[in-house]
Amino acid sequence: MSPWILVQAVLALAGLVFPIQAVAAQEQPADKEKALSELRKVTELQDKAFRLTNEMRYVDAEKIWTKIIELNNTNAAAYSNRGNCRTSQGQFEEAVSDFEMAIKLAPDEPDPYLGKGVALEGEKRFKEALECYETSNAKSISRYGAEDPVTYNNRGNAHAGLGEWDKAVEFYHKAAEMNKNYVFARANEALALYQLGSYEKSTSMMRFLARKYPGFADMHAALAAAYWKDGSIRASESEWASAMQLDTRYGDINWIRDNRRWPPLLVTDIEQFLSLKSSRVR
């Protein structure tokens, strides 16, 4: 599962009110103070869980969300966010269960459907994931009056998983147009174009993103593969050095293929590039 896909899934249910908060507003003074105290405890735990999630400490964050659920097992946001943590750890079946509970508790919220889709992708259930993303977008429209570009990007991911690269490009492009700052969607579009053989357009987009966001390891690594294919060895080596300085996971072809989920053609090119580098070392 792509870390970029997962990052896009780690979304708090900001539109949901913790159920305990509603109880606090209805209780008598003594009970209200107790409920407010419990609410403060939940809020502190929630803040800690989000901090741990931002630090990619998913195991620890999951434990905190479990504590929150133990305090109030009708907290839809907690189930959804625990599902995100479980997805990030590759616990897809458990994550789907959490998202389904969140959907049961808060059927009008879009985020649990989005998260469930990501978990289903982890199980390679791409068609079911597509249905979840479509539902999430529809819920976003009905609840917040706007479409969600993340659902378009993720539909691109699901179509890519099905090998439908032309559809993937269409949805990535739509997501990037909806939000001009949606860097990952534009990057995904560039990679999908590479798979379709649009090398010039693809590499042009990669170069633009690598220049605008010099810390974007994915584009430096992709350019290394593209330049190698084009015979620009010096440029390829330079981009590869930048990528590895930023993120050493790109040195693992299995991670590129199975976790980042690059398109097959780009995986082949980077694999050949890495093989050449390895033979030089020997």
HUNOR-V314544 format. One record per backbone hydrogen bond with DSSP energy under -1.0 kcal/mol. CO is the residue of the C=O (numbers start at 1). NH is the residue of the N-H. E is the energy in kcal/mol with one decimal. If there is no record, write none. Layout:
# HUNOR-V314544
{{CO	NH	E} {CO	NH	E}}
This chain:
# HUNOR-V314544
{{2	6	-2.5} {3	7	-2.9} {4	8	-1.9} {6	10	-1.2} {9	11	-2.3} {12	14	-1.9} {13	16	-1.8} {18	21	-1.9} {19	23	-1.7} {20	24	-2.2} {21	25	-1.2} {23	26	-1.5} {23	27	-1.3} {28	32	-3.8} {29	33	-2.2} {30	34	-1.7} {31	35	-2.6} {32	36	-2.7} {33	37	-2.1} {34	38	-2.2} {35	39	-2.4} {36	40	-2.4} {37	41	-1.9} {38	42	-2.5} {39	43	-2.7} {40	44	-2.4} {41	45	-2.3} {42	46	-2.8} {43	47	-2.5} {44	48	-2.0} {45	49	-2.5} {46	50	-2.5} {47	51	-2.0} {48	52	-2.5} {49	53	-2.2} {50	54	-2.5} {51	55	-1.4} {52	57	-3.1} {53	56	-2.0} {56	58	-1.2} {57	61	-2.3} {58	62	-2.7} {59	63	-1.6} {60	64	-1.6} {61	65	-2.4} {62	66	-2.1} {63	67	-1.9} {64	68	-2.2} {65	69	-2.2} {66	70	-2.2} {67	71	-1.6} {68	72	-1.6} {72	75	-1.4} {74	76	-1.2} {75	79	-1.7} {76	80	-2.3} {77	81	-2.5} {78	82	-2.4} {79	83	-2.2} {80	84	-1.8} {81	85	-1.9} {82	86	-2.4} {83	87	-2.5} {84	88	-2.1} {86	91	-2.9} {87	90	-1.8} {90	92	-1.5} {91	95	-2.1} {92	96	-2.7} {93	97	-1.8} {94	98	-1.9} {95	99	-2.6} {96	100	-2.4} {97	101	-1.8} {98	102	-2.3} {99	103	-2.5} {100	104	-2.0} {101	105	-2.1} {102	106	-2.5} {106	109	-1.7} {110	114	-1.6} {111	115	-2.8} {112	116	-2.4} {113	117	-2.0} {114	118	-1.7} {115	119	-2.2} {116	120	-2.6} {117	121	-2.0} {118	122	-1.6} {120	125	-2.9} {121	124	-2.1} {125	129	-2.0} {126	130	-2.3} {127	131	-1.6} {128	132	-1.8} {129	133	-2.3} {130	134	-2.3} {131	135	-2.2} {132	136	-2.7} {133	137	-2.3} {134	138	-2.1} {135	139	-2.6} {136	140	-2.2} {137	141	-2.1} {138	142	-2.4} {139	143	-2.7} {140	144	-2.5} {140	146	-1.1} {141	145	-1.5} {148	151	-1.0} {149	153	-2.3} {150	154	-2.7} {151	155	-1.5} {152	156	-1.9} {153	157	-1.9} {154	158	-2.3} {155	159	-2.5} {156	160	-2.2} {157	161	-2.2} {158	162	-1.3} {159	164	-3.0} {160	163	-1.6} {163	165	-1.2} {164	168	-2.0} {165	169	-2.4} {166	170	-1.7} {167	171	-2.2} {168	172	-2.7} {169	173	-2.7} {170	174	-1.9} {171	175	-2.3} {172	176	-2.4} {173	177	-2.2} {174	178	-2.1} {175	179	-1.5} {179	182	-2.3} {181	183	-1.9} {182	186	-1.6} {183	187	-2.5} {184	188	-2.8} {185	189	-2.1} {186	190	-2.1} {187	191	-2.2} {188	192	-2.4} {189	193	-2.4} {190	194	-1.6} {191	195	-1.6} {192	196	-1.4} {193	198	-2.3} {194	197	-1.4} {197	199	-1.7} {198	202	-2.6} {199	203	-3.1} {200	204	-1.9} {201	205	-2.0} {202	206	-2.3} {203	207	-2.7} {204	208	-2.0} {205	209	-2.4} {206	210	-2.7} {207	211	-2.2} {208	212	-2.6} {209	213	-2.7} {213	216	-2.4} {215	217	-1.4} {216	220	-1.3} {217	221	-2.7} {218	222	-2.2} {219	223	-2.4} {220	224	-1.8} {221	225	-1.7} {222	226	-2.5} {223	227	-3.3} {224	228	-1.9} {225	229	-2.2} {226	230	-1.7} {227	232	-2.5} {228	231	-1.1} {231	233	-1.6} {232	236	-2.3} {233	237	-2.7} {234	238	-2.1} {235	239	-2.4} {236	240	-2.3} {237	241	-2.2} {238	242	-1.8} {239	243	-2.4} {240	244	-2.6} {241	245	-1.7} {242	246	-1.4} {243	247	-2.8} {247	250	-1.3} {248	251	-1.9} {249	252	-2.0} {252	256	-2.0} {253	257	-2.3} {254	258	-3.1} {255	259	-1.8} {255	260	-2.7} {256	262	-2.0} {263	267	-2.3} {264	268	-2.5} {265	269	-2.0} {266	270	-2.6} {267	271	-2.3} {268	272	-2.2} {269	273	-2.1} {270	274	-2.6} {271	275	-2.3} {272	276	-2.2} {273	277	-2.2} {274	278	-2.4} {275	279	-2.3} {276	280	-1.7} {277	281	-1.8} {278	282	-1.8}}
